[in-house]
Amino acid sequence: MISFSILFLAGLLAGSINALAGGGTLISFPALIWVGVPPIMSNATATLTALPGYVASAWAYRHDLRAEGTLRLSAILAVTALGGLVGAGLLLITPGDAFVGIVPWLLLGATALFALGPGMIRAVRSRNIGPAGPGLSAVAIGVVATYGGYFNGGLGIMLLAAFGLIGFENLHGMNGLKNVLAALLSVVSVVTYSSAGLIAWDSAIVMAVATTLGGYLGARYTRRIRHTGFLRGVIIAIGAIMTAVFFAV
């Protein structure tokens, strides 16, 4: 019952946080390890459990999604799927002991991205050089997608920064597209992970239900929240604590 409660609460928080500000993996990934799921399986399972939350959030943002051109969006989706497949493949060939050593650095990087994300996005969107061309856009999305296929932490911030580089301007539309691409990445990654038996299904089911609920509620009430500084500070603090703990062990 304690494990069930931890997984459900972590999933609820992770789904809400992903919809509102990103960074939910900083909650779900450590929670899975805490209840005894091995690190690589925790990473794969956290990606699976984030999927329904991404879908629910994208649905809540459906009225803000504006078509930027069918060809353009099709190209973004294709590059995202390819990058996710590459990232998931890299995870499969990473030895378990090596991944344990990488985990603290992944958490550190994800926390830093989350902390610096708003500044990154402002810097990208305030540039005066115009939108990136097709080549640079494809590289930016491909790099982010590969990272997302390997580790989900900080993915939302990286996608928003990439969208700003490409030339997207409507923030709500960007959030909706972020969730669509994150969902696609999760599907590609989860299919790859499950084929290798890396999903802890018992834990995944509990957390996925909670993440779905949290993702929908988080997206639905996002516009009512005017000051997210406190929430961001809490997430950064949690990420910093988790990073320190993983470096210590």
C-alpha positions in Angstrom: 0.0 0.0 0.0 2.9 2.4 0.7 4.4 1.7 -2.7 1.0 2.1 -4.3 0.6 5.5 -2.6 4.0 6.7 -3.6 3.6 5.7 -7.2 0.1 7.2 -7.5 1.1 10.5 -5.8 4.3 10.7 -7.9 2.3 10.1 -11.1 -0.3 12.7 -10.2 2.4 15.3 -9.5 4.4 14.3 -12.6 1.5 14.6 -14.9 0.4 18.0 -13.5 4.0 19.3 -13.6 4.6 18.1 -17.2 1.4 19.9 -18.3 2.2 23.1 -16.4 6.0 23.6 -16.6 7.7 20.4 -17.6 10.1 18.4 -15.3 7.7 15.6 -14.2 10.3 13.0 -14.7 12.3 14.5 -11.8 9.4 13.1 -9.7 8.4 9.9 -11.4 11.9 8.5 -12.1 13.2 8.7 -8.5 9.9 7.4 -7.2 10.2 4.2 -9.3 13.7 3.6 -8.1 12.5 4.3 -4.5 10.0 1.4 -4.7 12.6 -1.0 -6.0 12.6 -0.8 -9.8 16.1 -1.0 -11.3 17.4 2.3 -12.8 17.2 1.4 -16.6 13.7 -0.1 -16.0 12.7 3.0 -14.0 13.8 5.2 -16.9 11.8 3.1 -19.4 8.8 2.8 -17.1 8.8 6.6 -16.4 8.7 7.2 -20.1 5.7 4.9 -20.5 3.8 6.4 -17.6 4.4 9.9 -19.0 2.7 9.0 -22.3 -1.0 9.1 -21.2 -0.3 12.4 -19.4 1.2 13.9 -22.6 -1.9 12.7 -24.6 -4.3 14.2 -22.0 -2.4 17.5 -22.0 -2.3 17.7 -25.8 -6.1 17.1 -25.8 -6.6 19.9 -23.3 -4.6 22.2 -25.6 -6.3 21.0 -28.8 -7.9 24.4 -29.4 -4.5 26.2 -29.2 -2.8 23.9 -31.7 -2.6 25.9 -34.9 -1.4 24.3 -38.2 1.9 25.6 -39.3 1.7 23.8 -42.6 1.1 20.1 -43.1 4.4 19.5 -44.7 6.3 21.3 -42.0 4.6 19.4 -39.2 5.0 16.1 -41.0 8.7 16.7 -41.3 8.9 17.5 -37.5 7.0 14.4 -36.6 9.3 12.2 -38.9 12.5 13.7 -37.4 11.1 13.3 -33.9 10.3 9.6 -34.4 13.7 8.9 -35.9 15.5 10.7 -33.1 13.4 8.9 -30.5 14.3 5.5 -32.0 18.0 6.4 -32.0 17.8 7.5 -28.3 15.9 4.4 -27.2 18.4 2.2 -29.1 21.2 3.9 -27.3 19.6 3.1 -23.9 19.2 -0.6 -24.9 23.0 -0.9 -25.5 24.0 1.0 -22.3 25.2 -1.5 -19.7 23.2 -1.4 -16.4 26.3 -0.4 -14.3 27.2 2.3 -16.7 23.6 3.7 -16.6 23.8 3.8 -12.8 26.9 6.0 -13.2 25.2 8.2 -15.8 21.9 8.7 -13.8 23.2 11.5 -11.4 24.5 13.4 -14.4 21.3 13.0 -16.3 19.4 14.3 -13.2 21.8 17.2 -12.9 21.4 18.1 -16.5 17.6 17.8 -16.4 17.5 20.0 -13.2 19.8 22.6 -14.8 17.7 22.6 -18.0 14.6 23.1 -16.0 16.2 25.9 -13.9 17.7 27.7 -16.9 14.8 26.9 -19.3 12.8 30.1 -19.2 16.0 32.2 -19.8 17.0 29.9 -22.7 13.5 30.2 -24.3 13.6 34.0 -23.9 17.0 34.2 -25.4 16.0 32.1 -28.3 12.8 33.9 -28.9 14.4 37.4 -28.6 17.0 36.7 -31.3 16.9 39.0 -34.3 18.2 36.5 -36.9 14.8 35.2 -37.9 13.6 31.6 -37.9 16.1 28.8 -38.4 16.3 27.2 -41.8 15.0 23.6 -42.5 18.5 22.1 -41.9 19.1 23.7 -38.6 15.5 23.0 -37.5 15.9 19.3 -38.3 19.1 19.1 -36.4 17.7 20.9 -33.4 14.6 18.6 -33.3 16.7 15.5 -34.0 19.1 16.2 -31.1 16.3 16.9 -28.7 14.3 13.8 -29.8 17.4 11.6 -29.4 17.9 12.9 -25.9 14.2 12.3 -25.2 14.4 8.8 -26.4 17.2 8.1 -24.0 16.0 10.0 -21.0 12.8 12.0 -20.5 14.0 14.5 -18.0 14.0 18.1 -19.1 12.5 17.2 -22.5 9.7 19.8 -22.4 12.1 22.7 -21.8 14.3 21.5 -24.7 11.4 21.1 -27.1 10.1 24.6 -26.3 13.5 26.1 -26.8 13.8 24.2 -30.2 10.4 25.5 -31.2 11.5 29.0 -30.5 14.6 28.5 -32.7 12.4 27.1 -35.5 10.1 30.1 -35.4 7.0 29.2 -33.4 5.5 32.0 -31.4 2.2 31.1 -29.8 3.1 29.7 -26.4 -0.1 27.7 -25.9 0.3 26.2 -29.3 3.9 25.4 -28.6 2.8 23.7 -25.3 0.3 21.6 -27.3 2.8 20.6 -29.9 5.3 19.9 -27.2 3.0 17.3 -25.7 2.2 15.9 -29.1 5.9 15.3 -29.9 6.6 14.1 -26.4 3.8 11.6 -26.8 5.2 10.4 -30.1 8.6 10.1 -28.6 7.2 8.1 -25.7 5.4 5.7 -28.1 8.5 5.1 -30.2 10.6 4.6 -27.0 8.1 2.4 -25.2 7.7 0.1 -28.2 11.5 -0.3 -28.2 11.8 -0.7 -24.4 8.9 -3.2 -24.2 10.4 -5.4 -26.9 13.5 -5.7 -24.6 11.4 -6.4 -21.5 12.4 -3.1 -19.8 8.9 -2.1 -18.6 7.9 -2.7 -14.9 4.2 -3.2 -15.8 2.8 -3.4 -12.3 4.3 -0.1 -11.3 3.6 1.4 -14.7 -0.2 0.8 -14.6 -0.6 2.6 -11.2 1.6 5.5 -12.2 0.1 5.8 -15.7 -3.5 6.2 -14.4 -2.3 8.9 -12.0 -0.2 10.7 -14.6 -3.2 10.8 -17.0 -5.4 12.5 -14.4 -2.6 14.9 -13.4 -1.8 15.7 -17.0 -5.4 16.6 -17.9 -6.0 18.6 -14.7 -2.7 20.4 -15.0 -3.3 21.5 -18.6 -6.9 22.4 -17.9 -6.0 24.8 -15.1 -2.7 26.1 -16.4 -4.3 29.4 -17.6 -5.6 30.1 -14.1 -2.1 30.2 -12.6 -0.4 33.5 -13.0 2.7 33.0 -10.9 4.5 29.7 -11.3 7.7 30.8 -9.6 7.0 28.9 -6.4 6.2 25.7 -8.2 9.4 26.0 -10.3 11.4 26.5 -7.2 9.9 23.4 -5.6 10.7 21.3 -8.7 14.2 22.6 -8.9 14.8 21.9 -5.2 13.5 18.3 -5.6 15.7 17.8 -8.6 18.7 19.2 -6.7 18.0 16.9 -3.8 17.5 13.8 -6.0 20.7 14.7 -7.8 22.7 15.0 -4.6 21.3 11.7 -3.3 22.2 9.8 -6.5 25.7 11.3 -6.5 26.1 10.2 -2.8 25.0 6.6 -3.4 
